Amino acid sequence: MTEHVQVNTRFRPRRLRQNIAIRQLVEEIQVSSNDLVQPLFILPGNSDPTEVSSMPGIFRRDLQDTLKECEQLLKLGIKAIAPFPQIDSSFKTAEGLHAVEDGCFLYEALSTIKKEFPELIVFSDLALDPYTTHGHDGLLGEDGTVLNDETVNLLSQMALKVAETGVDFVAPSDMMDGRVGAIRDLLDQSNFINTGILSYCVKYNSAFYGPFRDAVGSKMKSGYVDKGTYQMNPANIRDILREVKLDESEGADILMVKPAGAYLDVIKEVSNCSDLPISAYQVSGEYAQLYAAHMNGWLDLESCVRESLLGIKRAGAQLILTYFAKSFASGKFG
Ligand code: PBG
């Protein structure tokens, strides 16, 4: 023992960390199942579930199995889902028009889910990437640029079809300009005043979406689809103010930041500059990272998932889309 070192005893933050009860009394943030939304991948027709190879533990399911999954989620206390369809390649075209066709299996699937489980909150993604042969979220012009207004027009039609199924929120994830206002107008004119809009307001052009593109089959054989002309530049933070102001003025109900883990500063910034609820999406690549480390025995999955969700909530998100929602609620990890 060194006796000559004098340490001040007056200010000792460790007094508040002495035991779990004190730590819990002074704890600021808790994540609960009430905050979480489970993304689900839905297959057409009847088939067995297939695991997404880059997302072990996550399955694509047909409607019957999706309904069973919804029932389990509700029992576990997860009250919201975000379904994503895998569209058969025979229905994909450059224009992605299957997105607004009556025959598209997604609409029947959404109606059935809402009929069976009216209390389950459904956030339905709006973007063309599952439906286009090129994998972009919008229509392409002759020179290969993604056309803004033509895409917004199609997305608005899609929003109407989705709203007719009874879902609670449409969630435009395409990053076209002006789409929230156009969708709001069309929904209102069609008497869907209670269908909400969760806007993917601040969505970055991220490589962390890779496993998702495997899951829904929007990854192109030609390789990586660069969405840099519409999704935001990961190097920027000042742009978000414009996006937030526009989406607020166009009538968004909830603002989304995506991805979450590498963008906690962005979540904080958005929650500081808006009084709308903030959601954050812990995306497929974030799931894959944690799960891969778990499979290698390198990280404790449950602790790391809990910590990552705490971080996202602490940054300012009230609701979190995460592929770990079911594990979180059931306590069964890996
Ligand atoms: C489609 C969409 C994407 C995600 C959600 N909606 C992919 C993309 O923009 O390429 C990604 C979700 C994830 O990675 O988990 N527009």
Residues whose N, C-alpha, C, O or C-beta is under 5 A from the ligand:
A	BS01	PBG	A127 D129 D137 S173 F208 Y209 F212 V283 S284 G285
